[in-house]
Structure formats: C-alpha cells, structure tokens
Amino acid sequence: QANARSPDLWREGLVHARAGFARLIGAGETDVAFTKNATEGVNIVAAGLEAGPGATVVLCGALEHPANITPWLALREAGVELRLVPPERQAIPAAAIAAAIDPKTAAVAVSTVSFMPGFRTNLAPIAAAAARHDALFLVDATQSAGVLATDVRAMGVDALVASTHKYLLGLYGQGFLYLAPEWAERLKPVFVGTAGYRDPEAHPAASGFAWEQAGGARRFETGHAYASAAIAAASLELLNAVGSMAIEAHATGLAGELARGLDEIGLPLNRDPFSLPQSQIVTLGEIVAGDLYAVGDPELARLHAALTEADVRHSARRGALRFAFHLFNDASDVARTLEIAERTRRAG
C-alpha cells in the first residue's frame, strides 16, 4: 500500500540512503548515485570514459572480483588495451600498478580490499600516479565500505563502487557509485532515464524535449529500487551511528585473533606480503584459477565440511577458505571456529 500510494515515502528513502552513504564515505550527497550493484557502477564509469584505440586501463585482474573485470574487458572491442599487472604473493602490488600508469592510461581500477585473499590495497601510490597522468582512479569498495573506515577525499579516488549486500547490510540488487565532481562532469552517461533529469518530476515535454541533466553523480541514475533503498537507509543509519572507526577496530580485532589461532594450529594462513594492517577478512590456502566457489585441498575441504555442518558461516572461494567479520560478530565466533579447526586437524 505504501509502495502504491506514498511517493513522498519513496523519496524519503532515497534521500536518507543517499545521505547515509555520502556520510559513510566522506562525500557530498550530490556526488553519490544509486546503482543496481558494483558491476553497474563500474560499467557506468568504463562506458562513460569513451576510451578508444591507444588508451589503456590498468588493473590486477587475477585478484579482482569479476564485477571489476568484465566491464573493462568489454572496452577491448573499442581498441582499449588492458594492462593486467600480475599479483605479488597473492596481493595487489600497488607499486607495480602505479608504474604501469602512463599518459595513455584512461583508468586504473583496484579493490580497496581483495575479495580473495582479503588483503588491503595500498591506494596512495596508485592515486598519485593516476592524478599525475590524468587517469580516472576507480576503487571497488564492496569488501570494505561499511566495515572499514572510508574517506574518498583522503583516499584520492575519483570513483568508488559498492554493492549493499555485503558490509552495508542491505539487499542484493542495490549499490552506490561515488564520483568526484570533476569526473561526474567529464564522464558521458550512456544510459539515461527520468531519474537523471534535472527535474525528475517533470515530463520532457515541459522543456520542449530538451535533455536537461541533473548535476553531479545523479545524472547517471536511470531508476530506483525503492524498497532496497529504504533498507539501505536503515542500515546506513546504524553503521553511521556506531561509527566506522569503532566498527573497523572491532572487526579487524576479531580477524586478527582468528588469524593467530589458525596459524598456531598449523593451517595455511595467508599473510599480507606488504604488511598492511589486518582487514576484516582471514583466508586459508593458495588462490587458484577456476571455480569461484570451490576448494580443492583435501585438508581445507575437510575443514570446510566440518564448519558447514556446524553452521559456521564462511566461504569457499577459488581454492581457499574465507572468514569475514562485522560489527555483529564477537569473540565466541572466533573461539568456535578455532575449536572446530583444531578438532578437524587432529582427526586428520
């Protein structure tokens, strides 16, 4: 009934969700657009660059989620070259990515935290190199926004994408795109809709059918998922009330405890080769190409089965096991996971 008869309620959810996400990442409300997910956000940026032959895009494709790969792969049909920087000991090598950026580079894209193995990316040298060569710097923050403190201005990023179904505690089918004001004006909207009009309540006939775009990031919106936005608004209110710094300290503290315990048991813990601070993600086992949702190592397969039977939430990703924490976890989750891991290892 509210969905059918209360347009003001629709708009209220949009306003609160947009404001909540902007506050969470240190942006202005006009710099934030709604998307379906991170994939759509990357597509908006990749297509909007209008890059062609001679241009390059830099990324560490082996460690990116497909959401931050496939839109860039599509640009190859327009003659764009992808410079795929190889990972270094299962981590995104910031120095090598920065070195690959040159005057031909249209964009560089990395995850703030890799979905596997969950290491942070050192964004500063990449941001500096991108700015030096006037390349757009995009980050996929789906694995960090909502659980790790995020400040887009301090990070020096030009675009940030995130899906709400992860640490933003929302639903599938909702996402956000942040665009720095300069890039919001430079990018071309490929798909357009009423939501991106300067006045979304007016019929185009009122302006003589002129295309009057909204300012800032909103001109890239084509429509809205009102129920998902309302849920995101409530979740963002909670996250902002608790505070990013407090959530990060809590989640990374638990992750550190689990990592130490798994290491003491003798399991193949993945360690950040660049010694960056612990993220909220802990992983076991070497990452391999192939199935996104499988683990092949017999010992890890046994542990995966035991944890699944005990209803301990975790993931099998690209040959490795992944554990992730948020504000709703506590020390009992760590203790239970370690108890099962130790018992399974002893049973061998």
N, C-alpha and C positions, 0 to 999 in steps of 0.2 A: 504494500500500500504506500509506504514512504517512497519507494522507488518510482511509483507511477504518479504520485501527486505532490511531491515536495521537491521541486527543483532547487529551492533555496538550501535544502538539506544536502543535495548533491554538491552544490558549490561549496558549502561549508566543509565537507570532507576534503575536497580538492585543495582549498585554501590552507587547511590545517596540515595536510600531508606535505604540501609543498614547503610551507614554512618550517615544519619539523625537520625535513631532510636538509633544508638550507642551513638551519641552525646546527644540525649534527655535523656537517662538513665545513662549517665556517664560510658559507657562501651567501650571496644575496638571493632573495626569493625570485627575482627576475632571471637569475642565472640557472634555474632548475626547470627541467621539462619532465613530464611523465612519459614513460615508455612501457612496452609490454614486458621487457626483460633487458638484461645486459646485451644480448645479441642485437636487439633492435637499436639500442643506443650506439653500439659500435657501427652498425650499418648506416645509421644517420650520419655519423662522422665520416666514415670511409667514402660513402657516395657523395656527401656534401663537399668533399675536397676537390672534386672534379679533376683528379690527378690523371695524367696520361703518359704517353711514351717518354722515357727519360727520367721519370720520377721514381723514387724508391720508398719503400716502407720497411722499417726495421723492427724486428721482434724476435724473441727466443721461442719459436713455435713449439719446440719439443716440450716445454713446460707450461704452455698456456692452455687454458680451457678452450674447447672448440668455439665458444662464443667469441673469443678474442682472436680467432684464427680465420674462420670461414669468410667473414666479410672482407678481410684483406686479401685472401686467396682470389676472391672474385675480381679484384682490381687487375689481376694479371691479364684478363681479357681486354683491358683498356691499354695494355702495354706497360703497366707499372711493374717494376722489379721488386720482389720480396727479398730482403737481405735477412736470412734466417741465421741468427747468431746461435751457435751451439751452447748448451748448458755447460756449467763447470761444476763437477761433482754434485750433480742434481740440483744446482742452484742457478738462478738467473744472474749472469755476470754483468753487473752494471757498467764496469769499466769497458768491457768489450762492446757492449751495446752503444755506449757513448762514442766510442771510437769509430763505430760503423756509420754514424750520422755525419752527413756532409751537405754541401749546398744542393744536392739533388734530392735530399730526403724531404718527402711531403709529410710524413708522420712517423712516429715511433710509438709502439704500444707495448705495455707490460702490465702484469698483475701486481698490485700492491703486496699481496701475499699469494704465492702459487697454490692452486688447489691441490697439487701434489708436488713436492712433499710438504708444503706448508711453510716454507721459509719466506721471510720478508724480503722485499727488494729495496736496495739502496737507491732511492729515487733522485737524490741530489745531483750526482754527476750526469745523469740522463737529462734531467730538467735543464741543467746548464748548457749541455751540448745542443739540445733541441732549440733553446732560446737563441743560442749563438747562430744557428743556421735557419732560423725562422721556420722550424718544423713543428707541426702540432704534436703535443705530448699527451697521449691518452693513457689512462690507467683503468684497469678493471678492478674495482674495489668490492666486488661481490664477496670476497673472502676476508674482508676487513671492516667495511662500513657497518657500524652498529656494535662492534666488539672491540675494535682498536681505535684510539683517538685519531681523528682525521681533520686536517685543516688544509683545504685545497690551495689556499694562498701561500701558506708556508711550504707546502709540497712543491709548488711551482708547476702545477699541472694545468693544461689547457682544457682537458675534457676528462670527466670521470663518469663511469657507468657502474650500475649496481642493480642486481635483482633483489626483490624484497623477501624472497622465500628462504633466505639464509639468515644472516645475523641481524637483519632488520625485522625479523619475526613477523613477516607478512605472508602473503599467498603467492603461489605460482601465478604468472600472468600479469605481474606488476613490476615495474622498475623505474629507475630515475636516471636522468642524464644531466650532468653539470657541464656547462660551457662557460669558459671565461668570456666576458663581454666582447672582447675583440674578435674571438673566434666565432661567437654566435652570429656576428655580422658578416664574417668572411665566408662561412660555410653556406652552401646553397641547399635549401630544402628540396628534396627530391619528391617526396610525397607530401601533399598538403591537404588540409581539411579545415572545417569551420573552427576547430579548437585553436588553430594557429592564426586566425583572423585577429586584427586589432580589436574589433568588437565582435566577439563570438556570438552575441545575441542578435546581431543584425543580419538580415538577408543580403546577399551580394548585390541585389538589385538596388538597395539603398545607396550604394556608392557608384551606381552606373556600371556595375560589374567590374570595378577595379579590384585588383588583388592587394588589399591593404594588410600587410603582415603585422603581427604583433611584434613588439620589441623583445630583445633578449632571447633566451632559450625557448620561450613558449611558442615561437613561430614554427617550431619543428613538431609540435603536437598535432595529431590527426583526430584524436578522440580520447575518451576516458573510460576507465573501468571504475565506476563509482563505488561499488561495494569494496573492491580491493583497496581503493584509495582511503576509504573510511577506516578500514582495518589498519592500513599503514599509518594513518594519522594517530590512532590509539597507541600503536606500538612505539612510534617515534616519540610520543609524549612521555611514555615510560622510560625509554632509553635516555632521553634528554634530562629527565628528572633525576635519574640515577647518576648520570654523568659519564662521559666517555672515559675519562681518566680512571675513575673507580672501576668501571666495567673491565677495562684493559688490565688493570692491576690484578683483579680477581681472576679473570680467565687465564691470563698468562702465568699467574702463580700456580694455578692448578695444573696447567700444562707442564710447567717445569717440574712439579712433583711427580707427575706420571712419567715424564721422560727419565728422570733419575731412577725411579723404581724399575722401569723396564730395562734400563741399561744395567742395573745391578743384577737383574735376573739373567742377563746374558743374551737378550734378544737384540736383533739387528736394528738398533736405533739410528735414525737418520739425523745427522748433525749438520748445522749450517756451516759450510766451509768458510764463510766470510765473517763468522762470529757476530752476526747481527743479533739484536735482542730476540728472545723467545717470542714466538707468536702464540696464538691460542690453539694451534694445531700441532699434533705429535704424530709421526709416522714411523712405521717399521717396514724394512725391506726395500730392495732396489726397484726403482721405477723401470718398467719395460714398455716397449711399444705394444700395441694390440688392444685387447678388450678393455674398455674403460672401467668395467665393474667386475673384475676377477682378480684372484690371487693364485699364483702357481706354486710357490714354495710350500713343500709339504708341512713344515712346522707352522708356518703362518696360516696355512689352510686349516690345520687342526685348531689353532687358537681362534681363528675366525668362526669355526663351527661351534666351539665352546662358548664364545661370547654371544653368538646369535641365540644359542639355546637358552642362555641365562638372561636374554633380553637386555643385553648391554648394547646401547646404540653406538655403532661405529660404522666404518665403510671399508669396503674392498675397492681399491682404485689402482688400476694399471700395475697390478702385481704386488701392491703394498697394502698395508692396513693403516687406516687413518682414524685418529681420535680428535675430537674438537670440543672446546669448552665455551660456555657463555655464562651470563650472569645467573642463570637458574641452576647451574651445577654447584656441587660442594665437595668437600674432602671425602665424603663417603663414596662418591663415584670413582674417585681415584683408588681408594682402598679396595673396592670391589673388583675393579678391573685388574689390579695388581694381584689380588688373591687368585683370580681365575687364571691369569697368565702364568703365575708360579706353579699352580697345580697342573696345568696343562703341560708345562715344560718338564716337570718331574715325571709325568706319566709317559712322556716321550713317544 
